[in-house]
């Protein structure tokens, strides 16, 4: 069978009516007949003519999806590719492919949901004055801040592993707003610890309470921005 390297494989990228080849775990597959690889692009983020072992190992489907495609050759991995990640990490990922992406996708939902919930209950308290809503705002804020630490760490790990820490726009925006979100939460928790009635007084039109209230509502905005750009990485809308 033909042996491909990066240069020879790149010729089969699906553009200009060329065939569509991808490499996965040392094998080169012809996916030209697949509707999922039309024009040489899959999910607007995976491009043909390349070794996609790292990217597709974290895909929601298993390796059995490749069984329907013809194997047209083998792929020779360059020394530079072998050295992209430490050997111990490469072995760990080989045994547990979900470590490549799924831990961050799972963990990031918790702080986003807690922060949005904190904003929601602050709004409900301002509207209806139910005292338990005031306590819930504070509890959700703390939970969101705690879980954000794990989400951020797993996010940096995923950024390094899947994107080699490249300055991708969506990733940079997520990082910036993650720290803005946490800084906002830290200020609010500190402020609430000094004055337990800070949110209660919003119904009395206290200036400080309204600043606190607005900052709390901003938690939801920051969380939604992070969530949106996270979605752009997983399900990009632009090529």
ZAKOLKE-223367 format. One record per atom (N, C-alpha, C, CB): y, x, z; residue in one letter. Coordinates in pm, whole numbers, padded with zeros to 5 digits, always signed. Each point is the difference from the previous one (the first is absolute). Glycine has a CB too. Example, Ala and Ser with C-alpha at 12.3 -4.5 7.8 and 13.67 -1.06 7.14 Angstrom:
2
-00569+01319+00780A +00119-00089+00000A +00120+00090+00000A -00117-00189+00125A +00222+00154-00197S +00119+00082+00006S +00109-00077+00073S -00063+00118-00215S 
END
This chain:
239
-00119+00084+00000X +00119-00084+00000X +00125+00088+00000X -00125-00184+00123X +00232+00130-00177X +00124+00077-00009X +00060+00023+00138X +00042-00095-00228X +00011+00214+00249X +00067+00031+00127X +00151-00006-00021X -00194+00146+00075X +00260-00224+00009X +00144-00017-00010X +00070+00076+00112X -00033-00224-00107X +00154+00270+00077X +00088+00051+00104X +00127-00086-00004X -00095+00240-00015X +00194-00205+00093X +00122-00081+00005X +00065-00017-00137X +00035+00079+00234X -00027+00030-00308X +00069-00003-00129X -00075-00085-00101X +00092+00226+00047X -00223-00206-00061X -00076-00074-00099X -00012-00148+00037X -00127+00209-00053X +00118-00239+00183X -00010-00140+00042X +00131-00074-00024X -00168+00066+00173X +00279+00004-00160X +00132-00064-00014X +00023-00057-00140X +00086+00157+00173X -00165-00114-00270X +00016-00051-00137X -00046-00145-00012X -00032+00233-00087X -00052-00277+00181X -00057-00134-00007X +00070-00092+00102X -00223+00095-00076X +00352-00113+00055X +00081-00075+00095X +00029-00143-00042X +00100+00214+00064X -00158-00260-00176X +00018-00138-00043X +00128-00025-00078X -00130-00063+00195X +00212+00162-00209X +00125-00018-00072X -00022+00029-00149X +00134+00063+00207X -00053-00128-00290X -00009+00017-00146X -00142-00027-00050X +00186+00169+00010X -00247-00276+00049X -00133-00047-00040X -00111+00103+00025X +00112-00140-00171X -00086+00232+00263X -00104+00096+00035X -00100-00065+00096X +00162+00192-00032X -00281-00132+00041X -00099-00051+00094X +00047+00022+00143X -00183+00045-00166X +00124-00125+00257X +00040+00005+00140X -00112+00059+00084X +00150-00201-00033X -00130+00324+00080X -00098+00068+00083X +00060+00025+00139X -00104+00109-00204X +00019-00119+00304X +00040+00039+00136X -00113+00081+00061X +00145-00207+00027X -00110+00297+00063X -00101+00079+00070X -00011-00050+00143X +00046+00201-00145X -00170-00208+00193X -00024-00043+00138X -00123+00072+00053X +00104-00227-00044X -00084+00304+00149X -00107+00075+00066X -00081+00084-00100X -00011-00180+00174X +00084+00252-00260X -00065+00093-00090X -00053-00059-00129X -00057+00123+00200X +00068-00254-00218X -00047-00064-00122X +00119-00060-00076X -00224-00050+00108X +00216+00051-00240X +00107-00057-00083X -00052-00130-00062X +00098+00231-00049X -00022-00339+00072X -00041-00132-00047X +00093-00047-00113X -00092-00054+00229X +00032-00014-00325X +00076-00062-00107X +00026-00146+00039X -00102+00155-00177X +00227-00186+00215X +00035-00136+00045X +00086-00071-00103X -00013+00077+00239X +00002-00034-00364X +00084-00054-00107X -00017-00151-00017X -00015+00220-00113X -00106-00272+00139X -00028-00142-00023X +00042-00089+00118X -00189+00069-00145X +00231-00007+00253X +00037-00078+00119X +00142-00055-00012X -00154+00141+00138X +00168-00272-00112X +00133-00062-00001X +00086+00054+00114X -00099-00206-00103X +00034+00256+00209X +00073+00053+00115X +00066+00133-00033X -00160-00117+00152X +00119+00179-00263X +00056+00130-00038X +00075-00007-00132X -00186+00110+00124X +00235-00227-00157X +00074-00018-00123X +00122+00093-00001X -00079-00242-00016X +00103+00307-00096X +00109+00097-00020X -00017+00124+00089X +00152-00189-00060X -00268+00203+00123X -00024+00121+00079X +00055-00002+00141X +00002+00117-00212X +00034-00236+00259X +00055-00012+00135X -00073-00110+00077X +00225+00081-00083X -00255-00054+00209X -00068-00097+00086X +00087-00029+00122X -00228+00082-00079X +00262-00208+00100X +00082-00043+00114X +00138+00066+00001X -00211-00034+00129X +00255+00077-00247X +00131+00065-00013X +00015+00127+00084X +00092-00224-00046X -00203+00280+00091X +00012+00119+00086X -00106+00106-00030X +00097-00147+00175X -00208+00108-00239X -00104+00096-00034X +00004+00023-00151X -00146-00073+00196X +00154+00199-00236X +00018+00033-00140X -00122+00073-00055X +00248+00012+00035X -00289-00054-00155X -00116+00059-00064X +00030+00143-00044X -00074-00226-00077X -00035+00297+00042X +00016+00140-00039X +00014+00093+00118X +00106-00078-00207X -00146+00029+00325X +00014+00081+00121X -00124-00015+00088X +00250-00025-00011X -00262+00117+00106X -00104-00011+00103X +00052-00092+00109X -00090+00233-00051X +00026-00346+00068X +00047-00101+00095X -00091-00009+00123X +00100-00126-00191X -00175+00230+00218X -00091-00002+00114X +00072-00030+00130X -00145+00163-00119X +00256-00095+00142X +00075-00018+00125X +00058-00140+00008X +00055+00244+00002X +00005-00293-00111X +00066-00129+00002X -00099-00116+00012X +00182+00099-00136X -00291-00095+00058X -00091-00113-00005X -00101-00003+00115X +00028+00004-00245X -00039+00105+00320X -00091+00000+00115X +00043-00102+00104X -00051+00242-00041X +00179-00274+00044X +00052-00096+00098X +00016-00139-00059X +00117+00188+00114X -00168-00210-00235X +00013-00130-00065X -00084-00105+00072X +00043+00113-00220X -00006-00243+00210X -00074-00105+00070X -00140-00022-00056X +00216-00107+00048X -00243+00151-00172X -00134-00015-00057X -00081+00126+00024X +00089-00156-00174X -00221+00143+00160X -00088+00113+00021X -00026+00076-00129X -00105-00123+00188X +00022+00227-00179X -00028+00084-00116X -00081-00074-00106X +00006+00198+00149X -00069-00309-00111X -00083-00073-00096X +00080-00052-00119X -00147-00064+00188X +00279+00056-00173X +00083-00049-00110X -00006+00095-00120X +00152-00112+00167X -00185+00240-00143X -00005+00097-00109X -00131-00009-00079X +00147+00150+00135X -00245-00220-00082X -00130-00006-00066X +00005-00071-00135X -00105+00001+00225X +00206-00083-00247X +00012-00076-00125X +00064+00083-00112X +00017-00210+00136X +00031+00330-00102X +00069+00082-00100X -00088+00119-00042X +00222-00069+00098X -00204+00111-00220X -00077+00111-00055X +00052+00133+00052X -00048-00135-00205X -00044+00221+00247X +00036+00135+00042X +00004+00088-00125X -00105-00031+00232X +00219+00092-00259X +00016+00078-00122X +00005+00150+00027X +00120-00192-00099X -00122+00231+00224X +00004+00143+00029X +00016+00027+00148X +00096+00037-00223X -00075+00089+00255X +00022+00042+00138X +00140+00057+00012X -00248+00048+00034X +00299-00047+00088X +00135+00049+00022X -00003+00125+00086X +00092-00233-00021X -00025+00336-00025X +00007+00126+00073X +00126+00000+00085X -00127+00122-00182X +00108-00122+00312X +00112+00000+00093X +00058+00139+00011X -00100-00191+00126X +00230+00202-00141X +00065+00132+00007X +00008+00048+00143X +00133-00054-00205X -00119+00183+00223X +00010+00059+00134X +00120-00056+00074X -00111+00209-00081X +00219-00235+00007X +00122-00052+00064X -00025-00136+00061X +00140+00128-00163X -00221-00210+00093X -00030-00132+00053X -00087+00010+00125X +00016-00095-00231X -00109+00191+00232X -00087+00014+00115X +00078+00036+00126X -00184+00070-00153X +00295-00002+00135X +00075+00051+00114X +00114-00093+00043X -00059+00229-00076X +00065-00348+00018X +00110-00090+00035X -00004-00041+00147X +00000-00082-00236X -00120+00063+00288X -00014-00041+00139X -00102+00092+00068X +00058-00242-00056X -00045+00258+00188X -00094+00088+00072X -00145-00046-00017X +00181+00049+00166X -00271+00046-00160X -00142-00030-00020X -00051-00101+00101X -00031+00229-00093X +00070-00213+00220X -00050-00090+00104X +00047-00143-00025X +00000+00189+00163X +00124-00202-00215X +00053-00133-00027X -00068-00060-00122X +00221+00066+00100X -00249+00017-00198X -00070-00047-00120X -00139-00052+00035X +00129+00165-00138X -00199-00092+00226X -00134-00044+00042X +00005-00130+00079X -00072+00238+00004X +00174-00250+00081X +00014-00120+00081X +00026-00123-00088X +00088+00140+00189X -00002-00122-00290X +00033-00110-00090X -00119-00038-00086X +00237+00074-00002X -00317+00025-00034X -00119-00026-00080X -00096-00092+00075X +00026+00225-00112X -00034-00205+00244X -00088-00083+00082X +00062-00135+00032X -00097+00207+00096X +00230-00208-00083X +00070-00123+00037X +00118-00023-00095X -00067+00030+00243X +00042-00080-00364X +00106-00018-00100X +00114-00091+00046X -00174+00033-00171X +00147-00124+00265X +00103-00093+00047X +00115+00073+00070X -00175-00175+00025X +00150+00300+00020X +00105+00076+00068X +00115+00033-00095X -00173+00095+00153X +00150-00102-00283X +00102+00037-00096X +00118-00095-00003X -00178+00104-00133X +00154-00232+00161X +00110-00093-00011X -00008-00114+00102X +00012+00057-00241X -00130-00109+00263X -00015-00123+00077X +00053+00004+00144X -00194-00040-00141X +00182+00153+00214X +00055-00001+00137X +00148-00034+00003X -00170+00169+00063X +00247-00114-00156X +00144-00031+00000X +00023-00146-00038X +00052+00238-00059X -00123-00286-00042X +00017-00138-00043X -00032-00098+00113X -00056+00068-00234X -00040-00032+00317X -00036-00087+00113X +00103+00009+00112X -00241+00028-00058X +00277+00095+00095X +00089+00021+00114X +00143-00048-00025X -00140+00192+00062X +00187-00180-00187X +00141-00030-00027X +00031-00148+00016X +00005+00194-00156X -00105-00280+00145X +00025-00144+00012X +00039-00040+00142X -00161-00038-00185X +00111+00109+00284X +00029-00037+00139X +00147+00016+00036X -00231+00068+00057X +00291+00051-00073X +00141+00012+00037X +00091-00088-00084X -00046+00232+00070X +00014-00249-00198X +00084-00086-00085X -00004-00144+00049X -00042+00151-00195X -00078-00199+00228X -00013-00137+00049X +00068-00018+00135X -00217-00020-00124X +00202+00118+00214X +00063-00010+00132X +00152+00001-00010X -00198+00114+00098X +00252-00028-00183X +00146+00008-00014X +00058-00126-00063X -00019+00248-00020X -00048-00299-00082X +00044-00126-00061X -00011-00114+00100X -00071+00083-00227X -00036-00081+00306X -00018-00102+00104X +00110+00006+00105X -00245+00010-00039X +00287+00111+00074X +00108+00016+00097X +00128-00064-00051X -00105+00213+00082X +00136-00191-00209X +00119-00060-00060X -00012-00152-00003X +00034+00206-00139X -00153-00253+00105X -00023-00144-00010X +00021-00069+00135X -00161+00041-00187X +00106+00017+00293X +00013-00063+00132X +00142+00012+00054X -00241+00050+00045X +00312+00055-00085X +00142+00010+00038X +00079-00113-00064X -00021+00251+00022X -00010-00281-00147X +00066-00110-00070X -00036-00134+00062X -00001+00135-00210X -00127-00152+00245X -00045-00124+00062X +00066-00019+00137X -00218+00018-00122X +00234+00093+00196X +00066-00011+00130X +00146-00041-00017X -00156+00173+00093X +00224-00112-00192X +00140-00033-00023X +00017-00147-00038X +00041+00236-00072X -00141-00291+00004X +00008-00139-00044X -00038-00100+00108X -00051+00080-00228X -00054-00048+00304X -00055-00098+00093X +00011+00038+00147X -00154-00061-00180X +00179+00187+00211X +00021+00040+00138X -00123+00000+00088X +00222-00086-00028X -00342+00090-00030X -00124+00003+00080X -00013+00137+00064X -00112-00171-00153X +00106+00178+00285X +00003+00128+00071X -00117+00092-00037X +00116-00117+00187X -00232+00059-00210X -00117+00084-00031X +00021+00074-00132X -00148-00160+00124X +00229+00105-00213X +00028+00068-00127X +00075+00131+00024X +00007-00223-00116X +00080+00224+00216X +00076+00121+00033X -00094+00113+00043X +00197-00142+00069X -00295+00109+00014X -00098+00100+00045X -00087+00047-00117X -00001-00104+00229X -00033+00012-00318X -00085+00034-00114X +00069+00100-00093X -00106-00226+00015X +00237+00210-00031X +00076+00094-00084X -00019+00143+00049X +00170-00180-00048X -00156+00199+00178X -00010+00132+00059X -00143+00054-00010X +00187-00058+00157X -00286-00027-00129X -00140+00044-00005X -00041+00042-00141X -00051-00155+00190X +00090+00077-00290X -00034+00032-00138X +00069+00129-00046X -00031-00244-00046X +00152+00264+00095X +00075+00120-00036X -00071+00125+00050X +00214-00132+00007X -00262+00129+00116X -00072+00113+00058X -00131+00025-00075X +00104-00048+00224X -00176-00062-00251X -00128+00013-00072X +00023+00059-00139X -00093-00197+00127X +00198+00152-00194X +00030+00051-00133X +00033+00148+00002X +00082-00225-00062X -00008+00268+00162X +00038+00141+00011X -00122+00087+00027X +00226-00068+00084X -00314+00023+00003X -00121+00077+00032X -00089+00015-00123X +00011-00083+00238X -00038-00029-00306X -00088+00006-00116X +00063+00075-00117X -00100-00216+00073X +00233+00221-00078X +00065+00070-00110X -00029+00150+00003X +00181-00173+00002X -00204+00227+00116X -00033+00143+00012X -00128+00030-00078X +00112+00011+00227X -00215-00094-00206X -00127+00019-00069X +00014-00026-00150X -00122-00067+00210X +00203-00032-00246X +00022-00031-00141X +00071+00114-00072X +00010-00243+00058X +00089+00302+00008X +00076+00110-00061X -00088+00123-00017X +00211-00089+00102X -00290+00121+00000X -00089+00117-00008X -00100-00019-00114X +00026+00041+00248X -00088-00160-00256X -00097-00024-00107X +00068-00004-00136X -00144-00128+00161X +00271+00086-00162X +00076-00002-00125X +00026+00139-00054X +00105-00211+00075X -00066+00303+00014X +00023+00137-00043X -00131+00065-00046X +00193+00018+00161X -00302-00052-00093X -00132+00052-00039X -00036-00048-00141X -00073+00004+00243X +00094-00133-00271X -00029-00057-00131X +00090+00058-00107X -00076-00210+00111X +00202+00230-00077X +00097+00059-00094X -00044+00141-00041X +00186-00137+00104X -00230+00213-00007X -00047+00137-00027X -00128-00002-00083X +00106+00078+00214X -00198-00167-00177X -00133+00000-00061X +00000-00058-00141X -00095-00021+00228X +00163-00093-00247X -00004-00068-00129X +00112+00038-00095X -00109-00185+00117X +00222+00230-00060X +00115+00030-00085X +00049+00144+00017X +00064-00239+00015X -00138+00319+00060X +00031+00141+00022X +00144+00020+00048X -00167+00059-00175X +00216-00153+00253X +00135+00004+00060X +00112+00009-00104X -00102+00110+00200X +00076-00164-00317X +00104+00001-00104X +00109-00101+00036X -00171+00068-00176X +00297-00037+00142X +00113-00088+00036X +00006-00127-00086X +00126+00203+00074X -00225-00289-00056X -00004-00127-00075X +00102-00096+00061X -00246+00034-00058X +00321-00103-00027X +00107-00087+00047X -00048-00100+00104X +00108+00026-00222X -00216-00097+00193X -00049-00103+00092X -00038+00060+00136X -00082-00133-00197X +00020+00250+00195X -00041+00066+00124X +00121+00043+00081X -00211+00078-00110X +00309-00019+00044X +00120+00046+00070X +00074-00117+00065X +00020+00192-00162X -00010-00303+00089X +00066-00119+00055X -00076-00052+00121X +00088-00060-00228X -00221+00059+00219X -00081-00045+00113X +00022+00089+00122X -00169-00090-00160X +00175+00221+00139X +00020+00093+00111X +00136-00022+00065X -00149+00166-00114X +00253-00174+00032X +00136-00018+00052X +00011-00129+00082X +00090+00127-00197X -00139-00236+00142X +00013-00127+00070X -00095-00012+00119X +00071-00101-00216X -00179+00176+00215X -00089+00001+00117X +00072+00060+00120X -00202+00020-00150X +00274+00089+00127X +00073+00063+00110X +00123-00083+00040X -00080+00225-00079X +00142-00291-00019X +00112-00089+00033X -00051-00118+00085X +00120+00066-00214X -00234-00120+00175X -00060-00110+00074X -00030+00040+00143X -00099-00087-00213X +00036+00202+00231X -00035+00045+00135X +00124+00033+00082X -00215+00090-00090X +00317-00032+00027X +00123+00031+00072X +00066-00129+00048X +00031+00210-00138X -00029-00309+00054X +00055-00131+00037X -00077-00058+00118X +00072-00040-00238X -00205+00046+00231X -00083-00054+00107X +00020+00075+00132X -00167-00070-00172X +00179+00201+00165X +00020+00081+00122X +00132-00038+00067X -00133+00190-00101X +00239-00204+00022X +00131-00038+00054X -00007-00138+00065X +00115+00138-00176X -00182-00231+00108X -00009-00136+00053X -00082-00005+00129X +00019-00088-00234X -00129+00161+00238X -00083+00002+00122X +00077+00063+00116X -00209+00015-00141X +00278+00094+00112X +00083+00065+00104X +00107-00096+00050X -00042+00227-00104X +00109-00293+00011X +00107-00094+00034X -00055-00115+00082X +00124+00062-00208X -00238-00116+00169X -00062-00112+00071X -00043+00041+00140X -00077-00094-00219X +00034+00221+00235X -00041+00047+00133X +00118+00011+00095X -00189+00125-00106X +00309-00103+00052X +00121+00008+00082X +00055-00137+00033X +00051+00219-00104X -00069-00314+00015X +00053-00135+00019X -00103-00101-00050X +00238+00084-00024X -00314-00138+00116X -00107-00095-00036X +00055-00131-00056X -00141+00102+00176X +00271-00127-00156X +00060-00124-00049X +00076+00019-00132X +00019-00075+00237X -00036+00192-00298X +00080+00031-00118X -00020-00103-00111X -00016+00241+00061X -00107-00286-00083X -00024-00098-00105X +00034-00141+00047X -00180+00148-00093X +00161-00173+00222X +00030-00132+00055X +00146-00036-00024X -00178+00030+00174X +00265+00069-00161X +00143-00025-00013X +00045-00025-00143X +00032+00140+00200X -00123-00128-00295X +00038-00027-00138X +00037-00147-00017X -00152+00184-00079X +00092-00268+00163X +00031-00143-00007X +00137-00031+00064X -00247-00051+00005X +00298+00151+00068X +00134-00015+00058X +00105+00075-00082X -00104-00025+00229X +00063+00069-00348X +00088+00069-00096X +00059+00129+00057X +00055-00222-00099X -00140+00295+00174X +00041+00131+00049X -00001+00099-00117X -00092-00051+00232X +00196+00134-00243X +00010+00095-00112X -00117+00098-00001X +00250-00019+00009X -00280+00080+00108X -00110+00095+00008X -00134-00064-00034X +00128+00126+00173X -00145-00249-00128X -00125-00071-00027X -00016-00028-00148X +00011-00102+00227X +00097+00072-00295X -00008-00024-00143X -00029+00128-00077X +00159-00191+00027X -00109+00304+00019X -00035+00129-00062X -00150+00025+00018X +00233+00091+00045X -00280-00116+00075X -00143+00016+00029X -00082-00094-00088X +00052+00065+00238X -00008-00187-00251X -00069-00101-00081X -00008+00041-00147X +00079-00178+00161X +00032+00224-00215X +00003+00043-00141X -00091+00121-00022X +00236-00088-00021X -00232+00183+00115X -00086+00117-00011X -00148-00039+00005X +00179+00140+00106X -00208-00244-00029X -00137-00049+00008X -00042-00064-00131X +00026-00036+00246X +00062-00041-00308X -00030-00062-00129X -00021+00107-00108X +00134-00202+00067X -00064+00314-00054X -00014+00108-00098X -00139+00063+00002X +00243+00045+00023X -00315-00060+00089X -00136+00052+00006X -00086-00061-00110X +00023+00032+00248X -00006-00161-00270X -00077-00069-00104X +00037+00051-00138X -00015-00203+00146X +00145+00224-00169X +00045+00051-00129X -00059+00137-00029X +00212-00131+00024X -00204+00221+00074X -00053+00135-00019X -00151-00004-00024X +00183+00092+00147X -00253-00178-00071X -00146-00012-00013X -00038-00052-00139X -00019-00041+00248X +00095-00054-00299X -00030-00056-00133X +00026+00101-00111X +00057-00227+00086X +00045+00312-00068X +00025+00105-00098X -00116+00098-00004X +00248-00023+00036X -00296+00061+00083X -00114+00091+00009X -00123-00063-00065X +00093+00100+00213X -00116-00228-00183X -00113-00070-00056X +00008-00013-00152X -00020-00123+00213X +00140+00099-00263X +00017-00016-00145X -00034+00129-00074X +00179-00171+00042X -00125+00282+00006X -00026+00127-00068X -00142+00050+00023X +00241+00055+00023X -00303-00099+00086X -00141+00029+00018X -00082-00073-00105X +00035+00033+00246X +00004-00157-00273X -00066-00077-00105X +00019+00061-00137X +00031-00203+00137X +00085+00264-00160X +00027+00065-00128X -00095+00118-00022X +00240-00070+00016X -00280+00135+00092X -00093+00112-00014X -00141-00048-00031X +00140+00132+00157X -00181-00241-00092X -00136-00051-00017X -00012-00083-00128X -00030+00001+00249X +00129-00089-00272X -00001-00086-00119X +00134+00013-00072X -00161-00163+00112X +00183+00275-00179X +00128+00023-00066X +00029-00104-00108X -00026+00243+00048X +00153-00282-00060X +00041-00100-00098X +00057+00066-00125X +00045-00161+00185X -00018+00291-00177X +00056+00072-00114X -00090+00115-00039X +00232-00064+00070X -00233+00093-00197X -00082+00112-00047X +00076+00130+00018X -00116-00149-00165X 
END
